[in-house]
Amino acid sequence: MIISPNILEGTVSIPASKSEAHRAIICACFADGKSTISNVTLSQDIIATIDGLKSLGADIEVTGKNNHNNIATVVVGKFKLKEDANIIIDCNESGSTLRFLIPIAVGLYDKVRFIGRGGLEKRPLNVYFDLFEKHNIKYFHGNDYLPLDVEGKLNVGSFEVAGDISSQFITGIMLAKGIGNEQSQMQITSKLESKPYIDITQDVMKKYGVETQYSEKENRYLVNSNGYRLNDFKVMGDWSHAGFVLLAGTSSKITIIGLDKDSKQGDKVIVDILRSMGANIYWKDNLLVSEKSQLNGRTIDVSQCPDLAPVIAGAMSIAMGESKIVGGERLKIKESDRIQSVVETINNLGGNAKATDDGMIIQGLENLLGGEVSCYNDHRIAMMIGALSVYCTDDIKVNDHKCVAKSYPQFWDDFVELGGSLK
């Protein structure tokens, strides 16, 4: 695919939050009656979670799909335990699906197999492996982490979990412990990072009737559950995806529909980060507007918002002066090694970026050039390229651009509607 540099301008409706949708669909599976979850973007990751839950015995129906923007309503009925012992969960390339469903599946069935593809096969699962070994649960895997076979049930009430590897492990255990009628606790054994993503988990679980608490002093989570309750849920716009649109808007003016000012999504901090760099971003009623701006270099710690690193780095590449991303050690184990892939992409576009152990150093330029780039099969790299195209002086040849389907299937359609040129 070739992108010819064009100004992007206009109004766009941002896709629904993947984080909220994963969690709401899971909670609804274990509530009596039928819950309706509206405004769900049917990205590849969400489809993987729906299919994985069906494999476990969930009653899920997708209705009212709008083929233009992949928005649908998901009706979820009461989960029924399967008698078939041959449980296989295909997680496709979704780390959330895999890490959320492992403790749920292993709490329900004696024997489960997890499969996946692409970069997911290499994404670490050691936090769960440590739990399995402590609780005498057998597991088997090959040279990579998948396929994974697990034998035995994980039904204990107390867990010790590292907090600096991925919040997805903590979320998975919390969601699993919401199913039962008991109090459970998780002792976090290291510095807690990405806490805003766990805040989303707590917020969604509360809406389905399960209370959780976090003690900062003890670095511990408690889950007080009497089981999930019926709830209808509307998924709001995804702040992590909004960041790429906000970046593109700093060259012109773009208005975003569908974001919630009061969202629990920690990635809404992207507004504060871009504003700190000089971006002119403001609310007009319930619409968020990004206007032409001159950005300036900053040092940004991404330890609590690692998914924002690509869009932050993109902004830094066209900001005046030197910028640094720090606190990003875990970027190396995302869909791609996002330290290396982001640095290489910026440099291939004519920018000036250098990798560090926990992030990158970027010298901003007034304009980028263009050139040939790879998306590394990483949806956030692809969206960064699209946003940065407005600052390029020549065409960009993009390889594997369809990877946006993982989270934002209509990204390139929206890109064209805003004035982007693709061929």
Sequence and secondary structure as in RCSB ss.txt:
>XXXX:A:sequence
MIISPNILEGTVSIPASKSEAHRAIICACFADGKSTISNVTLSQDIIATIDGLKSLGADIEVTGKNNHNNIATVV
VGKFKLKEDANIIIDCNESGSTLRFLIPIAVGLYDKVRFIGRGGLEKRPLNVYFDLFEKHNIKYFHGNDYLPLDV
EGKLNVGSFEVAGDISSQFITGIMLAKGIGNEQSQMQITSKLESKPYIDITQDVMKKYGVETQYSEKENRYLVNS
NGYRLNDFKVMGDWSHAGFVLLAGTSSKITIIGLDKDSKQGDKVIVDILRSMGANIYWKDNLLVSEKSQLNGRTI
DVSQCPDLAPVIAGAMSIAMGESKIVGGERLKIKESDRIQSVVETINNLGGNAKATDDGMIIQGLENLLGGEVSC
YNDHRIAMMIGALSVYCTDDIKVNDHKCVAKSYPQFWDDFVELGGSLK
>XXXX:A:secstr
 EEE    EEEEE  B HHHHHHHHHHHTTSSS EEEEEEE  HHHHHHHHHHHHHT EEEEEEEETTTTEEEEE
EE     S S EEEE TT HHHHHHHHHHHHHH SEEEEE  GGGGGS  HHHHHHHHHTT EEEE SSS SEEE
ES    SEEEE SSS HHHHHHHHHHHTSSSSEEEEEE S    HHHHHHHHHHHHHTT EEEEETTTTEEEEE 
S      EE  B HHHHHHHHHHHTTSEEEEES  TT   GGGGHHHHHHHTT EEEEETTEEEEE    B  EE
E TT GGGHHHHHHHHHTSBSEEEEES GGGGGSSS HHHHHHHHHHHTT EEEEETTEEEEE  S B  EEEE 
TT HHHHHHHHHHGGGBSS EEEESGGGGGGT TTHHHHHHHTT EE 
